[in-house]
Amino acid sequence: MRSRKGLTLIELLIVVIILGALAAIAIPRITTSTTTAKQNACHTNVDTLNTAIEMYNIDTGDYPAALTTVTNDANYFPDGAPTCPVTGNAYTSDYDVATHRVIHSH
């Protein structure tokens, strides 16, 4: 009787097929999770900007004429203005002067 050492080609092929099937299931879920996380971070940034606008109003008694008035102020954003993780752009064009809110959609 011969003792068996190692894997046969068929066993190795079965392992590769199983790993491929698992990867085909996992990769789309990871990609979807990344997109969802970026969208949620963007919504959080908008909420933070709107909170800073209200804080500016409380501090000065008036709303800012432009969003950069708040985002360039180190008292409100010491690390600089946030950018949208989805688009990579600043929120400056999303500031509605009439409502004094940042409204961002992607």
Protein Blocks (a to p, Z undefined) as FASTA:
>chain_A
ZZdedjdfklmmmmmmmmmmmmmmmmmmmmmmmmmmmmmmmmmmmmmmmmmmmmmmmmno
pacfbfklmmmpmklmmnopaddfklopafklmpcfklopacddZZ
